[in-house]
Amino acid sequence: MNLDIIGDIHGCLDEFRTLTMKLGYSWDSGIPVHPAGRTLAFVGDLTDRGPDSVRVLDVVCRLFDEQSALYAPGNHCNKLYRYLVGNKVQKTHGLETTVAELDSLSARDYKKIRSRFLSMYEQSPLYQMVDSGTLIIAHAGIRADYIGRHDSRVKTFVLYGDITGEKHADGSPIRRDWAKNYTGDPFIVYGHTPVKEPRALNGSINIDTGCVFGGKLTALRWPERDTVSIPSKQPLVPEKFREFD
């Protein structure tokens, strides 16, 4: 399967458009379509913090419905899902920006985007296994012994990473560097923790290059395994680019 796997977009529609055009996609139909039939895939965290979360959702939901795009939900996607189904969640850490956009929509448009996102989320697996399991797309990564499992422990790991239970000063969880000890056969593509450059280690690669924090938006081309990045238009927030613990 020929894929272009996109890192955490977080509502950065302009950068998403620029990156896909650099990858050879045309937006003539309102969504990115590749002339050679390549398929887009997403590591999650489509929304929150950036300027155009609702329009990103609209494009990705259309890609899912019309172009068989692959989607692996992230922790921000999970929180948005819980909000939209009526669970009590805190509108913090970026969700407040997406909610503000949703609240500005007409009732008809709100109902439409809500229905399409819930449908995409509910139809998508916790992580994507591609090409007979040789490739895995998981938002925050996955341990080798968790592959094939979908229980609550694995869900926490895939959405949040290898969290220690401790927190940084800004309230975000401290995460262990699971990729240092990864010894599995599948190639793991993930995001979640912003890095300045795509970080390849032990058969895994982190492609969250912090677009919403002023870094880059990155794609990994599969099966080529090369990366393509474009610079962000967002203000640089250096403290968000942490080293792994």
Sequence and secondary structure as in RCSB ss.txt:
>XXXX:A:sequence
MNLDIIGDIHGCLDEFRTLTMKLGYSWDSGIPVHPAGRTLAFVGDLTDRGPDSVRVLDVVCRLFDEQSALYAPGN
HCNKLYRYLVGNKVQKTHGLETTVAELDSLSARDYKKIRSRFLSMYEQSPLYQMVDSGTLIIAHAGIRADYIGRH
DSRVKTFVLYGDITGEKHADGSPIRRDWAKNYTGDPFIVYGHTPVKEPRALNGSINIDTGCVFGGKLTALRWPER
DTVSIPSKQPLVPEKFREFD
>XXXX:A:secstr
  EEEE   TT HHHHHHHHHHTT B TTSS B TT  EEEE S  SSSSS HHHHHHHHHHHHHHH  EE   H
HHHHHHHHHTT      TTHHHHHHHHHTS HHHHHHHHHHHHHHHHHS SSEEETTTTEEE TT   GGGTT  
SHHHHHHHHH EEEEEE TTS EEEE GGGG   SSEEEE SS  SS EEETTEEE    GGGTSEEEEEEETTT
EEEEEE  S   GGGS    
